[in-house]
Amino acid sequence: MKIGDKVKGKVTGIRSYGAFVELSNKEIGLIHISEVRAGFVENIHDFLEVGQEIFVQIVDIDQYTGKVSLSLRALEEDKQSVMRHHRFSNDRYQIGFEPFRRNMKTWIKESLNDLGIKK
């Protein structure tokens, strides 16, 4: 196992601060409550229950104690970043940054006028 791996596990215990998950290699990791999902989680029981099988991402392995830190939120963020993929150019027209180059002088002049700066 290494940081960044996405692994399957089973929730074995839940506390107010997080959930313990047994991983496929029989190691136990912890999902801190802040790693359950993006945003505030008031009650971890609203999202997880003992015996539930889940996929988690390994976010840290303490080299001295061997403790494994896990995250559900990281997987949620991965899905969102794939869905939000943006391009800075239109592939069909191959225009790239050309509109910026064409308009930059005008935009600078307008901004300086708005600020009351004469060039």
SENUSE-204871 format. One line per 10 residues: their letters; for each residue x, y, z of N, C-alpha, C, O, CB. Coordinates in pm, whole numbers, plus 32768, in hexadecimal, padded with zeros to 4 digits. Glycine has a CB too. Example, Ala and Ser with C-alpha at 12.3 -4.5 7.8 and 13.67 -1.06 7.14 Angstrom:
! residues 2
AS = 8527/7DC7/830C/84CE/7E3E/830C/8528/7EB6/830C/8590/7EB4/834E/846B/7E41/8389 ~ 8505/7F1F/82C4/8557/7F96/82CA/850A/8003/8313/853D/8072/8324/8580/7FC4/823C
//
This chain:
! residues 119
MKIGDKVKGK = 8054/7F89/8000/8000/8000/8000/8058/807C/8000/80C3/8081/803D/7FA1/8000/807A ~ 8026/80E3/7FB8/806E/8161/7FB7/8009/81D4/7FB0/7F95/81C0/7F8E/80D2/8167/7F3F ~ 8039/824A/7FD1/7FE3/82C0/7FCE/7FAE/82D3/7F41/7FF8/82CA/7EDF/8031/833E/7FFC ~ 7F2D/82EE/7F38/7EEB/8300/7EB8/7E9F/8286/7E88/7E48/8292/7E31/7F4F/8325/7E52 ~ 7EBD/8211/7EC0/7E76/8197/7E98/7DE2/81A2/7EBD/7DBE/81D9/7F25/7EB5/811B/7EDB ~ 7D8F/816B/7E67/7CFF/8163/7E81/7CE1/80D1/7E9F/7CF7/8079/7E4B/7CA9/8198/7E06 ~ 7CAF/80B8/7F16/7C9D/802F/7F44/7C11/801A/7F7D/7BCD/8078/7FA4/7D05/800B/7FAC ~ 7BEA/7F9C/7F80/7B69/7F77/7FB9/7B7C/7F55/804B/7BE3/7F1D/8072/7B2A/7EFF/7F6C ~ 7B1A/7F78/809C/7B21/7F5A/812A/7A97/7F49/8165/7A31/7F5D/8123/7B6D/7FC6/8173 ~ 7A96/7F24/81E6/7A18/7F0D/822C/7A1C/7F5B/82AF/7A7B/7F50/82FC/7A00/7E75/8245
VTGIRSYGAF = 79B5/7FAB/82C7/79AE/7FFB/8341/799D/7F9D/83B8/793F/7F4D/83BD/7938/8063/833A ~ 79FB/7FA7/8418/79F6/7F4E/848D/79D1/7F97/850D/79AD/7F57/8570/7A7C/7F0B/849F ~ 79D9/801A/850C/79B4/8066/8583/79A5/80F9/8562/79E6/812D/8508/7A1D/8053/85F1 ~ 794C/813B/85AD/7935/81C9/8596/793A/8211/861C/78FD/81E7/867F/78AC/81E2/854F ~ 7984/827F/861D/798D/82D7/8692/7967/8363/8664/7955/837B/85EC/7A1F/82D5/86D2 ~ 795A/83BF/86C1/7932/8448/869E/799A/848B/8645/7978/84E6/85FA/791C/849A/871C ~ 7A17/8461/864C/7A85/84A1/8601/7AA5/845C/857D/7AF3/8491/852E/7B00/84A4/8656 ~ 7A6B/83E6/8562/7A88/83A1/84E6/7A5C/830F/84E6/7A1F/82DF/8545/7B1A/83A8/84CA ~ 7A7E/82CB/8479/7A57/823F/846A/7AD2/81E9/8451/7B2D/8210/8408/79F2/822E/83F7 ~ 7AD4/8173/848F/7B3F/8113/847B/7B17/80B4/840B/7AA6/8082/8406/7B5E/80C5/84FE
VELSNKEIGL = 7B76/809C/83B1/7B5A/8049/833C/7BC4/7FDD/8332/7C3B/7FF8/8337/7B57/809F/82B9 ~ 7B96/7F5E/8324/7BF2/7EEF/830D/7C06/7EE3/8277/7BA7/7ED0/822B/7BBB/7E69/834B ~ 7C82/7EEC/824E/7CA4/7EE6/81C1/7CB7/7E55/8195/7CB9/7DFB/81E9/7D22/7F37/81A4 ~ 7CC3/7E3F/8114/7CCC/7DB7/80DF/7D47/7D6C/8112/7D46/7CF1/8116/7CCF/7DBC/8049 ~ 7DB2/7DB4/8138/7E29/7D71/816C/7E23/7D60/8204/7E89/7D44/8244/7EA6/7DBF/8145 ~ 7DAD/7D72/823E/7D90/7D61/82CD/7DC7/7DD2/8325/7DBE/7DCA/839F/7DC8/7CDD/82FC ~ 7DFF/7E3B/82E8/7E28/7EAF/8336/7DAD/7F03/8355/7D4B/7F02/830A/7E93/7F03/82EB ~ 7DB5/7F4D/83C4/7D49/7FA6/83EA/7D75/8036/83D0/7DE3/805E/83F7/7D21/7F92/8480 ~ 7D1F/8083/838D/7D39/8110/8374/7CCA/8164/83AE/7C60/8131/83D3/7D49/812A/82DE ~ 7CE2/81E6/83B6/7C7F/8242/83EE/7C57/82AA/8386/7CAD/82E7/8346/7CB5/8286/846E
IHISEVRAGF = 7BD5/82BD/8377/7BA1/832D/832A/7B7A/8397/8390/7B17/8387/83D7/7B26/8303/82CD ~ 7BC7/8402/8399/7BA5/846F/83F4/7B22/84AD/83C3/7B07/84AD/834B/7C18/84DB/83FC ~ 7AD2/84E1/841D/7A50/851A/83F8/7A5C/8586/838D/7A00/8598/833D/7A0B/8553/8474 ~ 7ACD/85CE/838B/7AE0/8636/8326/7AFB/85FC/829B/7AF8/8645/8238/7B53/8690/834F ~ 7B16/857A/8293/7B32/8538/8214/7ABD/84E4/81E1/7ACA/849A/8180/7BAC/84E1/8222 ~ 7A4A/84F0/8224/79D4/84A2/81F9/7999/84DE/817A/7976/8495/811D/796A/849E/8269 ~ 798E/8561/8177/795B/85A5/8101/7982/8637/8108/79A9/8669/8172/78C1/8595/80F5 ~ 7977/867B/8096/7994/870A/8094/7928/8753/80E2/78B2/872F/80DA/799D/8740/8001 ~ 7950/87B7/812E/78F0/8801/817F/78EB/87CB/820C/7933/876E/822F/7867/87FB/8140 ~ 7895/8805/825C/7888/87E3/82E9/7836/8763/82FC/77CA/8755/82C3/7848/8856/8337
VENIHDFLEV = 786B/8708/834C/7823/868D/836F/7806/8693/8404/7861/8688/8456/7875/860B/8349 ~ 7788/86A4/8425/7763/86AE/84B3/775D/8624/84F4/778C/8612/8565/76DB/86F4/84C2 ~ 7724/85C3/84AC/7714/853D/84E4/7745/84D7/847D/7708/84C5/8414/7680/8521/850A ~ 77B2/8496/849C/77EE/8435/843F/7791/83BF/8423/779C/837F/83BB/7872/8402/8478 ~ 7735/83A4/8481/76D6/8336/846F/7675/8350/83FC/7634/82F3/83CC/7689/831E/84F0 ~ 766A/83CE/83D0/7614/83ED/835D/7650/83BB/82DA/760B/83B4/8275/75FC/8485/8355 ~ 76D1/839A/82DC/7717/8374/8261/774F/82E5/8263/775C/82A7/81FA/7786/83D4/8248 ~ 776F/82B3/82D9/77AE/822F/82E3/776B/81DB/834F/7731/8210/83AE/7843/823D/8301 ~ 7773/8157/833D/7741/80FC/83A4/779D/8082/83AD/77DD/805C/834B/76AF/80D0/8386 ~ 77A4/8048/8421/77F9/7FD3/8438/77CD/7F62/83DB/7756/7F46/83CF/77F4/7FA5/84CD
GQEIFVQIVD = 782E/7F23/839B/7813/7EB5/833E/780A/7EE2/82AD/780B/7E8F/8253/7793/7E72/8364 ~ 7802/7F63/8296/77F8/7F99/820F/787C/7F87/81C4/78E7/7FA3/81FB/77D1/802F/8213 ~ 7875/7F58/8148/78EB/7F4B/80F4/78F8/7FC8/809F/7897/7FF4/805F/78E5/7ECB/809B ~ 7970/8002/809E/7986/8081/8059/7A0D/8081/8012/7A66/8032/8033/797E/80F7/80BC ~ 7A1B/80DA/7FB3/7A9D/80F5/7F76/7AD2/8175/7FB5/7A89/81D6/7FC6/7A93/8102/7EDA ~ 7B52/8173/7FD8/7B94/81E6/8016/7C19/81FE/7FD1/7C4D/81A8/7F8A/7BA7/81D0/80AF ~ 7C50/8274/7FE7/7CD5/8293/7FB4/7D33/82A4/8029/7D10/82E2/808E/7CD3/8312/7F5A ~ 7DAA/826D/801C/7E10/827C/8084/7E4F/8306/8075/7E88/8326/800D/7E7D/820A/807B ~ 7E43/8358/80DE/7E79/83E0/80D6/7EF9/83F0/8128/7F43/8451/8113/7E11/8443/8106 ~ 7F14/8393/8184/7F90/839B/81D1/7FAB/8315/8214/7F4F/82CD/823A/7F89/840C/823B
IDQYTGKVSL = 802B/82F6/8221/8057/8282/826F/80C7/82B4/82C8/8130/82DC/8296/8085/8209/8212 ~ 80B2/82B3/834A/8117/82E3/83A8/818C/8282/83A9/817A/820C/83C7/80DC/82F5/8437 ~ 8202/82B2/8388/8276/8259/837B/82A5/8221/8400/82EA/81BB/8402/82E7/82A2/8339 ~ 8282/8261/846F/82AF/8230/84F2/824B/81D2/8532/8270/816B/856A/82C9/82A6/854F ~ 81CB/81F6/852A/8166/81A3/856C/8120/8143/850C/80E3/80E1/8538/80FE/81FC/85AF ~ 8129/815D/848A/80E7/810A/8427/8052/8126/841A/800C/80DE/83D2/80FA/807B/844A ~ 8021/818E/845E/7F93/81AF/8457/7F70/81E0/83CA/7FBA/822D/838D/7F6D/821A/84C0 ~ 7EFD/81B0/8399/7ED0/81D1/8312/7E5C/8234/831B/7DF8/8219/835E/7EA7/8151/82C4 ~ 7E6A/82A6/82D7/7DFF/8309/82CF/7DB8/82FA/824A/7DF7/82F1/81E1/7E36/8399/82E1 ~ 7D33/82F7/8250/7CE1/82DD/81DA/7C84/8353/81BC/7C6D/83A8/8212/7C8F/825D/81EC
SLRALEEDKQ = 7C51/8357/8141/7BF6/83C3/811B/7B8C/8391/80B9/7BAA/834A/8059/7C44/8436/80DD ~ 7B11/83B8/80D3/7AA5/83AA/8072/7A9B/842A/8020/7A7C/8426/7FA9/7A1D/838B/80B8 ~ 7AB7/849B/8061/7AAD/851E/8022/7B09/8528/7FA7/7AE3/8563/7F42/7AD0/858D/8086 ~ 7B81/84EF/7FAF/7BDF/84F4/7F3F/7BA5/84B1/7EC4/7BBB/84E0/7E54/7C64/84B2/7F66 ~ 7B5C/8445/7ED5/7B1D/8401/7E63/7AAC/8455/7E2B/7A97/845A/7DB2/7AE9/8376/7E8D ~ 7A62/8497/7E83/79F6/84F1/7E59/7A2F/8565/7E07/79F6/858B/7DA0/79A9/8527/7ED4 ~ 7AA0/859C/7E34/7AE0/860A/7DED/7B18/85DE/7D67/7B17/862B/7D07/7B4F/8646/7E43 ~ 7B49/8561/7D5E/7B7A/852B/7CDF/7B0A/8529/7C78/7B1E/854F/7C05/7BB4/849D/7CF2 ~ 7A93/84FB/7CA1/7A21/84F4/7C45/79FC/8580/7C15/79E0/8593/7B9F/79A8/84B1/7C89 ~ 79FB/85E1/7C70/79D6/866A/7C4C/7A3B/86A8/7BEE/7A15/86F1/7B92/79C7/86BF/7CC9
SVMRHHRFSN = 7ABB/868D/7C03/7B1F/86CB/7BAC/7B17/8691/7B1F/7B34/86D8/7ABE/7BAC/86B6/7BE5 ~ 7AF1/8613/7B10/7AE0/85D9/7A8C/7A67/8617/7A48/7A6B/8632/79CF/7AD0/853F/7A96 ~ 79FD/862F/7A93/7984/866A/7A5A/7998/86FD/7A37/7954/872F/79DE/7910/865B/7ABB ~ 79F3/8742/7A79/7A08/87D0/7A63/7A7B/87ED/7A04/7AB1/885B/7A05/7A20/8814/7AE6 ~ 7AA1/878E/79B2/7B12/87A1/7959/7AF4/8812/78F7/7A94/880B/78AB/7B33/871E/790F ~ 7B47/8877/78F8/7B36/88E8/789E/7BAE/88F1/7841/7C1B/88C2/7862/7B25/896B/78ED ~ 7B98/892B/77CF/7C04/8943/7771/7C11/89D9/775D/7BAE/8A22/7761/7BEB/88FA/76E9 ~ 7C8B/8A06/7748/7CA1/8A93/7731/7C98/8AB7/769E/7CA7/8B2B/7679/7D28/8ABC/7766 ~ 7C7F/8A56/764B/7C6E/8A71/75BE/7BFE/8A18/7589/7BDA/89B5/75C8/7CF2/8A5A/756E ~ 7BCA/8A3D/7519/7B63/89EE/74D9/7BA8/8994/7474/7BDC/89C4/7410/7AF6/8A49/7496
DRYQIGFEPF = 7BA8/8913/748C/7BEF/88B4/7436/7BBF/88B7/73A4/7C0E/88A1/7349/7BE0/8829/746D ~ 7B40/88D2/738F/7B0D/88D2/7305/7B44/8947/72B5/7B5D/893A/723D/7A74/88D7/7305 ~ 7B56/89BA/72F7/7B81/8A31/72AE/7C16/8A4E/72BD/7C4C/8AA4/7277/7B32/8AA7/72DD ~ 7C58/8A08/7319/7CE8/8A1A/732D/7D0D/8AAC/7344/7D6C/8ADF/7308/7D34/89E3/72B5 ~ 7CC1/8AF1/739B/7CDA/8B80/73AF/7D39/8B9B/7422/7D78/8C05/7424/7C59/8BC7/73C6 ~ 7D45/8B40/7482/7DA3/8B4F/74F0/7D97/8BD5/7536/7D29/8BFF/755B/7E2F/8B3D/74BF ~ 7E08/8C1A/7547/7E0B/8C99/758E/7E03/8D11/752F/7E1B/8D82/755A/7E88/8CA2/75E1 ~ 7DE4/8CFC/74B3/7DDF/8D68/7450/7D82/8DDA/747A/7DA8/8E4E/746C/7DB2/8D32/73CA ~ 7D08/8DBE/74AE/7CB2/8E2D/74D8/7CF3/8E83/7546/7CE0/8EFD/7548/7C2C/8DF7/750A ~ 7D3E/8E46/759E/7D84/8E93/7605/7DEC/8EEF/75C6/7DF4/8F65/75E9/7DC8/8E34/766B
RRNMKTWIKE = 7E3A/8EBA/7569/7EA2/8F0A/7529/7E64/8F81/74E0/7E97/8FF1/74E7/7EF4/8EB3/74C6 ~ 7DF7/8F68/7499/7DB5/8FD1/744C/7D7B/903F/74A4/7D7E/90B4/747E/7D48/8F95/73F7 ~ 7D47/901B/7517/7CFD/907A/756A/7D4B/90B4/75DF/7D1B/9110/7621/7C84/9039/759E ~ 7DC2/9081/75FC/7E0C/90A8/7673/7E24/913F/767A/7E0F/917A/76E4/7E90/9060/7678 ~ 7E50/917F/760D/7E6B/920E/760F/7DEE/925E/7632/7DF4/92BF/767E/7EA2/923B/7588 ~ 7D7E/9237/75FA/7D00/927C/7615/7CD9/926C/76A7/7CB0/92CD/76E8/7C8F/9247/75BA ~ 7CE5/91F4/76DC/7CC1/91DC/7767/7D19/922B/77C6/7CE8/9261/7829/7CCA/9147/7786 ~ 7D9A/9232/77A9/7DF5/927E/77FE/7DCF/9312/77FB/7DCB/9352/7864/7E88/926B/77D0 ~ 7DB4/9348/7783/7D8D/93D4/7775/7D0C/93F1/77C3/7D04/9456/7809/7D7C/93F8/76E1 ~ 7CAA/939A/77B7/7C2B/93AB/77FE/7C40/93A6/7895/7C04/93F5/78DF/7BC7/9340/77D3
SLNDLGIKK = 7C93/934B/78C3/7CAC/933E/7953/7CF2/93B9/798A/7CD0/93EA/79F6/7D00/92C0/7970 ~ 7D54/93ED/7940/7D9C/9465/796B/7D3D/94DC/796F/7D46/952F/79CA/7E13/9481/790D ~ 7CE2/94E7/790D/7C80/9552/790E/7C23/9547/7987/7C05/95AB/79C8/7C2E/9550/788C ~ 7BF8/94CE/79A6/7BA1/94B7/7A1A/7BE6/94DF/7A9C/7BA5/950E/7AF9/7B77/9425/7A20 ~ 7C68/94CC/7AA1/7CB6/94F0/7B19/7CDF/9582/7B1A/7D17/95B3/7B7C/7D32/9499/7B22 ~ 7CC4/95C8/7AAD/7CE7/9655/7AA5/7D7A/966B/7A88/7DB0/96D4/7AAA/7CC3/969B/7B23 ~ 7DBA/960B/7A4C/7E48/9614/7A2C/7E55/962E/7997/7E20/95E3/7945/7E95/9594/7A56 ~ 7E9C/9697/7975/7EB1/96B6/78E5/7F37/967D/78BA/7F9A/9687/7902/7EAB/9750/78C9 ~ 7F39/9643/7846/7FB4/9607/7812/7FE8/9656/779E/804F/9633/7765/7F9E/9577/77E9
//
